[in-house]
Amino acid sequence: MSVGPVGGVGGIDRVMQLRAQILERNQALARASAAPAPTAATEAKPTSFADTLEGALKSVNDSQNEAAKLSESYERGETVDIAKVMLARQQASVGFEATLQVRNKLLSAYKDIMSMPV
């Protein structure tokens, strides 16, 4: 009595086809979400360090506000996925910690510059 392979060759081929389809879709999504080429209007004004820092701080603030809203919704008993709440809180926490590290490095660099002899 012989027993054939459990998945068979057809099963492996099907898995490989699904994998290829997933890879193709990922590539299509990456191309679709790629930023458009900069135009002359966007190249004319370079962003300053202050603008970049301000944007980063706003992003961290928005992340914290979103995490707070999701937490409050969950605490009120609304239908909110706990994984989504925890992920938002973790993202806000990581963003805040990164902001603190950047602040500490900036202060350290400022102190080093101020202590240099003129």
C-alpha positions in Angstrom: 0.0 0.0 0.0 1.7 3.2 -1.1 0.8 6.6 0.3 1.3 9.7 -1.9 2.7 13.0 -0.8 0.4 14.9 1.6 0.3 18.2 -0.2 1.2 16.9 -3.7 2.9 18.8 -6.4 -0.3 20.7 -7.2 -0.4 22.1 -3.6 3.2 23.4 -3.9 2.5 24.9 -7.3 -0.6 26.7 -5.9 1.4 28.1 -3.0 4.1 29.4 -5.3 1.5 31.0 -7.5 -0.1 32.7 -4.6 3.3 33.9 -3.4 4.0 35.3 -6.9 0.6 37.1 -6.9 1.3 38.6 -3.5 4.7 39.8 -4.6 3.2 41.4 -7.7 0.5 43.2 -5.7 3.1 44.5 -3.2 5.2 45.8 -6.1 2.1 47.5 -7.7 1.2 49.1 -4.3 4.8 50.3 -3.9 4.7 51.9 -7.3 1.3 53.4 -6.7 2.3 54.9 -3.3 5.6 56.2 -4.5 5.9 59.9 -4.2 5.5 61.8 -7.5 8.6 63.3 -9.0 9.3 66.8 -7.5 8.2 69.7 -9.6 9.9 73.0 -10.0 7.6 74.5 -7.5 8.6 72.0 -4.8 12.3 72.2 -5.6 12.3 76.0 -5.3 11.8 76.1 -1.6 14.1 73.8 0.5 12.8 72.9 3.9 14.7 74.3 6.9 15.7 72.4 10.0 13.1 74.3 12.0 10.3 73.3 9.6 11.4 69.6 9.7 11.6 69.6 13.5 8.2 71.3 13.7 6.7 68.7 11.4 8.2 65.9 13.4 6.8 67.3 16.6 3.3 67.7 15.1 3.5 64.2 13.9 4.3 62.9 17.4 1.6 65.1 18.9 -1.0 63.7 16.4 0.1 60.2 17.2 -0.4 60.8 20.9 -3.8 62.4 20.4 -4.9 59.5 18.2 -3.7 57.0 20.9 -5.6 58.9 23.6 -8.8 58.9 21.5 -8.6 55.2 20.8 -7.9 54.5 24.5 -10.9 56.6 25.6 -13.1 54.9 23.1 -12.0 51.5 24.3 -12.5 52.5 28.0 -16.1 53.7 27.2 -16.9 50.3 25.8 -17.1 51.2 22.2 -16.3 48.6 19.6 -12.5 49.2 19.2 -10.0 46.5 18.6 -7.6 46.2 21.6 -4.7 45.4 19.2 -5.3 48.7 17.4 -5.4 50.6 20.8 -2.2 48.9 22.0 -0.4 49.5 18.6 -1.4 53.2 18.7 -0.2 53.6 22.2 3.1 51.9 21.4 3.6 54.1 18.4 3.0 57.2 20.4 5.4 56.0 23.1 8.1 55.2 20.6 7.6 58.6 18.9 7.8 60.4 22.2 11.0 58.5 23.3 12.6 59.4 20.0 11.7 63.0 20.4 13.3 63.0 23.9 16.5 61.5 22.5 16.6 64.1 19.8 16.1 66.8 22.4 18.9 65.4 24.6 21.3 65.2 21.6 20.5 68.8 20.6 21.1 70.1 24.1 24.3 68.2 24.3 25.5 69.6 21.0 24.5 73.1 22.1 26.5 72.7 25.4 29.5 71.5 23.4 29.3 74.4 21.0 28.9 76.9 23.8 31.9 75.5 25.7 34.2 75.8 22.6 36.9 78.6 22.9 36.4 81.4 20.5 
